[in-house]
Amino acid sequence: MKNIPLVDLKAQFKKIEKDVQNSWKEILDSMYLYLGPNVQKFEGEFSKYLGAKYAIGVGSGTDAIHFAIRAAGIKQGEKIITVSHTFFATIEAILHAGCEPILVDIDEKTYNINPASVEEFIDKSCEFDGESLIDKRDRKRVAAILPVHLYGQPADMDSILKLGDMYNLKVIEDASQAHGAEYKGKKAGSLGDIAGFSFYFSKNLGAVGEAGGVTTNNEEYADIVRKLREHGQIDKYHYTMFGFNSRLDEIQAAVLRAKLKFLDEWNEKRRKIAFLYNDLLKDTPIIVPFEMESVKHVYHLYVVRSKKRNDLFDYLRKNGIGVGIHYPVPCHLQTPLNGIKGSLPTTEMVAEEVISLPMHPFLTQEEIRYIVDKIKEFFSTEGI
């Protein structure tokens, strides 16, 4: 029986091992361990790669989104429209900023925020006074939309940006799963007012520990994030606000610099793998990923759907195939949020059907065909 992991980080590290080890030796020789030359160089290289003016390294993706919200001027008690079908950190970041998440439904094909659901919420629950969008139920201001570019595919940003302009809403991107993804030729993370990235080790661009980044074209926002990441200080022992301990360290920055050189190459390999999966699965009951014409999907995850998800999950695991579920319980139904089941029907349906198949740049055709053969074998035994 084969053993095919969901993600193969060992193969990826071999590609950069020599470069990284040389950098690590320099770091340990100098003992300049955080916010040093590697962090500064990575920030410059990543901002140039994205086409954004500023990139600021922070301690995690959760902090990146939190700081982006704070930098964009969203005040405590104000509301942010986002989705429930996302990693829980998206919601945590909103709450850490003292804001309230308004969770709307997703598009059934892309699994991203559905602009029609945003409009429905605004039409039913809000009024616009020409300057601010106000939730009529409690008179609180709705201040931002936070689209999540889930699984590597950018959200429908034309519609989101139009709503932002119409109702004076900041657009804060969660690009944690979309490193190198494009919307109409522009990179995710450069499309809204400000964006947060996670560099968690399994991401398309990942560190070897916790790391994150904020990107923006707004100099004031960038300055605020720099203060927030280091206790609110702008000069040593001089503080202009209360901040946090969320500094990107030199070791993580060195890894990210080495991997950034291969990001486009690895993303193209992911896309080719996804296209092969799509072709081989076309005559099965599986629903394969949908890619919008206007985007470049980078397949951080290759997520398919099946009404027999749980049984299929167990069958593939028994046959040595690493699979995942992203995500089995929507955020609004998690205990801390205590939402109402049935309130987001598309989100809840998708959560019951999604399954992630192995996806990484070093997956072989032989492995892909084995995975697909086992999927077909499962459905043949199920009499489908």
Stockholm file with secondary structure:
# STOCKHOLM 1.0

chainA/1-384         MKNIPLVDLKAQFKKIEKDVQNSWKEILDSMYLYLGPNVQKFEGEFSKYLGAKYAIGVGSGTDAIHFAIRAAGIKQGEKIITVSHTFFATIEAILHAGCEPILVDIDEKTYNINPASVEEFIDKSCEFDGESLIDKRDRKRVAAILPVHLYGQPADMDSILKLGDMYNLKVIEDASQAHGAEYKGKKAGSLGDIAGFSFYFSKNLGAVGEAGGVTTNNEEYADIVRKLREHGQIDKYHYTMFGFNSRLDEIQAAVLRAKLKFLDEWNEKRRKIAFLYNDLLKDTPIIVPFEMESVKHVYHLYVVRSKKRNDLFDYLRKNGIGVGIHYPVPCHLQTPLNGIKGSLPTTEMVAEEVISLPMHPFLTQEEIRYIVDKIKEFFSTEGI
#=GR chainA/1-384 SS CCCBCSCCHHHHHHHHHHHHHHHHHHHHHHTCCBSSHHHHHHHHHHHHHHTCSEEEEESCHHHHHHHHHHHTTCCTTCEEEEESSSCTHHHHHHHHTTCEEEEECBCTTTCSBCHHHHHHHHHHHEEECSSCEEETTTTEEEEEECCBCGGGCCCCHHHHHHHHHHHTCEEEEECTTCTTCEETTEETTSSSSEEEEECCTTSSSCCSSCCEEEEESCHHHHHHHHHHTBTTEEETTEESSCCCBCBCBHHHHHHHHHHHTTHHHHHHHHHHHHHHHHHHTTTSSCBCCCCCTTEECCCSSEEEECTTHHHHHHHHHHTTBCCBCSCSSCGGGSTTTCCCTTSSHHHHHHHHHEEEECCCTTCCHHHHHHHHHHHHHHHHHTTC
#=GC SS_cons         CCCBCSCCHHHHHHHHHHHHHHHHHHHHHHTCCBSSHHHHHHHHHHHHHHTCSEEEEESCHHHHHHHHHHHTTCCTTCEEEEESSSCTHHHHHHHHTTCEEEEECBCTTTCSBCHHHHHHHHHHHEEECSSCEEETTTTEEEEEECCBCGGGCCCCHHHHHHHHHHHTCEEEEECTTCTTCEETTEETTSSSSEEEEECCTTSSSCCSSCCEEEEESCHHHHHHHHHHTBTTEEETTEESSCCCBCBCBHHHHHHHHHHHTTHHHHHHHHHHHHHHHHHHTTTSSCBCCCCCTTEECCCSSEEEECTTHHHHHHHHHHTTBCCBCSCSSCGGGSTTTCCCTTSSHHHHHHHHHEEEECCCTTCCHHHHHHHHHHHHHHHHHTTC
//
